[in-house]
Amino acid sequence: MKTDQQLQQEVEEELAWDPAINVTDIGVEVKERVVTLSGHPASYAEKLAAQKAAQRVAGIRAVMVEMDIRLPHGDVRTDEEIANAVRSILTWTVGLRESSVQVEVEKGWVTMRGEVDRAYKRYVATCTVSHMRGVTGVTNLIDVGGDVVAEDIGEKIGRALQRHAEREANHIGVTAHEGIVTLTGKVGSYAERSAARGAAWSAPGVHRVVDNLTVG
């Protein structure tokens, strides 16, 4: 098993490897395989990239985020400017009608409410807005409507996992009831956990994914 010192070094190396991250913005501490990230990233996208980079390192048990965003002067936008840009980008990239999602912005923090017919649209909306300049955070309260998923979707998600990586599928249990998919079991890394969640969210009719997976 890797020591905390080894894990810290690997996390720092992974941060330096990611072109979306300025390593001078981020501090790293590791204790009992739990990573704490501190510092002042220049954007919400950089903050997310740092968190994901730490999660990619094998052996990490959990990641604690204690980072405060400091936007460069040139990236500062008014809440009205951000709200208008979010509405526009959701229409052009996600295909959401303005009437289907309501957008609120407070000090750069974007909150989205409404309803979409597929879970992947909710996911894409979050990813898209998270990378916008001037955004300091995103809260996605969009509900997923549409037809309730069939009970055999658990079997279909399992087959999707086998297509992605058979080793992941062998350790993951999938159950579905009334549009709620529950994932159980143990995976070897955050990357495997992310792949399992992605497969579940991609299925039509999934309204919610309950992630009970553990990373070992």
N, C-alpha and C positions, 0 to 999 in steps of 0.2 A: 504493500500500500504506500502511496506517495505521502511524504511529509507535508505539513502546512507550508514550509518554506519552498518545497518543490512546486506545490500547487500555485503559490503566489508568483513564482517566477514564470510558470507556464501561462497564468492569466495575463501577466504583464506582457509576455511575448505575443499572446493572441491579440491583445489590445493594440500593440504596435503593428501587428500584421494587417489589421483591418484598416483600409484607407478611409473609412468613414469616421475614424476616431483620431483625435489629437491626444496623444498619450500625456502631454503636459497638463491636460484638463482633468485627468482622472487619477485618483489615489486608490491603492489596492491593499487590503489587509485580509489575512486568512487565519481562522482559528477553528480547529476541529472540523476542517473541510468546509466551513461556511465562509464565503467570500463577502466582504463588505466593500462596496464601491463608494468613494467619496469624491468631492471636487465640484467643479463648475463647468459642465459641458456647454458648448456654445449654441446648442439647439436640442430640441426634444428628440429629433432623429438620432443625434449623437448619443444622447442618454440611452435610448433604446438599443443602439448598436453596441454600446459598452456592456449593457446587461446581457445581451445575446452572446457576445464574445466570451464573457465569463462562463456562461452556461454551456458553451461548447467544449470546455476543458473537461476531459475525463477525470472522474474522481471527486468532482465538486458536488457537495450534498445540497447546498442551497446558496442563493445569492441575495444579499441585503443591499438595497439601493438607498444611499443617503447623499444624493447629488442634487444640487440646486442649479438650475439653468441660468446662465448669464448671456443674454442675447447681445451680439455685437450691435453697435449703434445703427449700422446700416440695415439690420434685419428687423428692427423694431417697427411694428405696424399698429394702427389703431384697431380696437375691437371690431369696429364697423368694417374696416378694410378686410380683416381676416374673415368675418362672417360672409361678406359678399364673395370673397375668393373661394371659400369652402363650398358655398351653394353652387357656384359655377363649376368647380372641379368635380363635385359629386354628379352633376348633370352630364358633364362631358366624358368623364372616365368611368364612372360606375353605372351611368344610365338611370339615375334616380330622378324622378320628377320632384320639383321643388315642393309640391304639396305632400309628398310622402315622407319627407324628413324635415324636421325643424332644427335649426342651428342656433345655439346661444354661445356667446363668447364673453368671457370675463377675464381681463388681464392676460389675454393670450390663450387662456384655457378654453378649449372647444368642447361643448356638450351637444350631442346629437340625439334626438328623439324621433320616433316614428315607427314605421313598419315596412319590411321588405318581404318578398316572397321566397327568397333563398338565403341560407345562412352565409354563403360565400360572399354575397353582396355586402352584408354587414361587416365581414372581415376585410374586404377590399376597401370599404369606406374608411375604416380605422387606419389601415396601412397608408392609404393615400394622404389623408389629412395629417398623419403623424410626421410626414416628411415635408410639410409646407413650411416655408420660412416665416418666422414670427410666432409660430405656435409653441406654447410652453407646456401643453398637456392635452390629452384627449380622454373624454368619458363617453363611451358608446352605450346609450340606453335604447338603441333601436331593437324592436321586437321582430321576431321572424314569424310570419304568418304562413299561409298556403296550406296545402293538404298535409295531414298528419302522416308521419313516416310509417311504412309497413313494418310489421314485427320482424320480418326476415332481413331487415336492413343490417342487423348485427352480423349476419352471415356474409352479406355483401361487403361490409366494411372490413371484415376479416380477410376476405379475398383480396381487397384492395391493398391491405397491409402486406400480404404475401407477394403481391406484384412489386411493392416498393422495396421490401427487405424481409425475407422469410424469417430471419432471426427475431425481428421485432414481433411478428405475428405469433410466434410460438410462446411468447411470454405475456400476451395481452388478452384479457377477456373483454368481450363486447356484448352488452345487452341493450335492448331498446324497448321503450314503452311510452306510447302516446307522444312520440316526437322527441323524447329525452333519451339520449345515448349516454351510457355509463361505461367508462373505461376503467379496468382494474388490472392489477398485476405489477410486475417490476421490470423496468427497462434499464439498459446500461448507461444511458446518457440523456441529456436534455434534448439532443438532436433526435433521438428515437422517440422521445415523448412528444416532441413537436410534430414529427411525422404522423404519429398516431392521432393526435388531435386534428391535424389537417385532413386526414382521411375521413374522420368522423364528420367534420364540419362540411366537407364537400358533398356529402350524400344529400340527395333531394329530400325535403320534408323534415330534416333535422332542425328542431327549434332550440335545443340546448344540449351542450356537452358537459357532462360531469366527469371531471378528470380526477380519478382516484389512483392514478399511477404513482409509483414511487421510483426514484432514481437510485440505483445501487452501484 
